[in-house]
Amino acid sequence: MDKSEPVVIARAWADSEASVIKSLLESYNIPCHYSSELPSRLYPVSTEGLGQIRIFVPAALAQEAIAILNDHRRSKAHLRLVE
């Protein structure tokens, strides 16, 4: 497999979730894009994987991207508003 070829590293169920994942990975300089077979705004539910949004990164960066996502999922940090 070509190390620059995109591979799926995660799945999301809403555009907002996919956008957050994309922003997170890009903040670590990992290029990322996402796509879905069905437009989630038209079909906002998932049945047997339909409607899910796949998150892609280059194969060479897949393990690093997965580690970043796992670290953030385990993190106890919470977002707070700054005034």
C-alpha positions as CSV (number, residue, x, y, z in Angstrom):
1,M,0.0,0.0,0.0
2,D,1.2,3.5,-0.9
3,K,1.9,5.4,2.4
4,S,0.3,8.5,1.0
5,E,-2.9,6.6,0.1
6,P,-5.8,7.7,2.4
7,V,-7.1,5.1,4.9
8,V,-10.1,5.2,7.2
9,I,-9.1,5.8,10.9
10,A,-12.4,6.7,12.4
11,R,-16.1,7.0,11.8
12,A,-18.5,9.7,12.9
13,W,-22.2,10.0,12.9
14,A,-22.7,13.8,12.5
15,D,-21.0,16.5,10.4
16,S,-20.2,18.4,13.5
17,E,-18.3,15.4,15.1
18,A,-16.4,14.8,11.9
19,S,-15.5,18.5,11.7
20,V,-14.1,18.4,15.3
21,I,-12.0,15.3,14.5
22,K,-10.7,16.9,11.3
23,S,-9.8,20.1,13.2
24,L,-8.1,18.2,15.9
25,L,-5.9,16.1,13.5
26,E,-5.1,19.2,11.4
27,S,-3.9,21.0,14.6
28,Y,-1.3,18.2,14.8
29,N,-0.4,18.8,11.1
30,I,-2.1,15.6,10.0
31,P,-3.9,16.1,6.8
32,C,-7.5,14.8,7.0
33,H,-10.7,14.7,5.1
34,Y,-14.0,13.0,5.6
35,S,-16.8,11.7,3.4
36,S,-20.1,9.8,3.6
37,E,-22.0,7.7,1.1
38,L,-25.2,9.6,2.0
39,P,-25.7,13.2,2.9
40,S,-26.1,13.2,6.7
41,R,-28.2,16.3,6.6
42,L,-30.8,14.6,4.4
43,Y,-30.6,11.3,6.2
44,P,-29.6,12.1,9.8
45,V,-29.7,8.5,11.0
46,S,-27.4,5.5,10.5
47,T,-28.6,2.1,9.6
48,E,-26.1,-0.7,9.1
49,G,-23.4,1.8,8.5
50,L,-25.3,3.9,6.0
51,G,-25.0,7.6,6.9
52,Q,-21.8,7.2,8.8
53,I,-19.0,9.6,8.0
54,R,-15.6,8.1,7.4
55,I,-12.5,10.0,8.5
56,F,-9.4,9.6,6.2
57,V,-5.7,10.3,6.8
58,P,-2.6,9.3,4.8
59,A,-1.6,5.7,5.6
60,A,1.8,6.8,6.8
61,L,0.2,8.9,9.5
62,A,-2.7,6.5,10.5
63,Q,-1.1,5.2,13.7
64,E,-0.2,8.7,14.9
65,A,-3.7,9.9,14.1
66,I,-5.4,7.0,16.0
67,A,-3.1,7.6,19.0
68,I,-4.1,11.3,19.1
69,L,-7.8,10.5,18.9
70,N,-7.5,7.9,21.6
71,D,-5.6,10.3,23.9
72,H,-8.2,12.9,23.5
73,R,-11.0,10.4,24.1
74,R,-9.4,9.4,27.4
75,S,-8.6,12.9,28.4
76,K,-10.3,14.2,31.5
77,A,-10.0,17.8,30.2
78,H,-13.3,19.6,29.5
79,L,-13.9,22.6,27.4
80,R,-14.8,25.8,29.2
81,L,-15.9,29.2,28.0
82,V,-13.4,32.0,28.3
83,E,-14.8,35.4,29.0
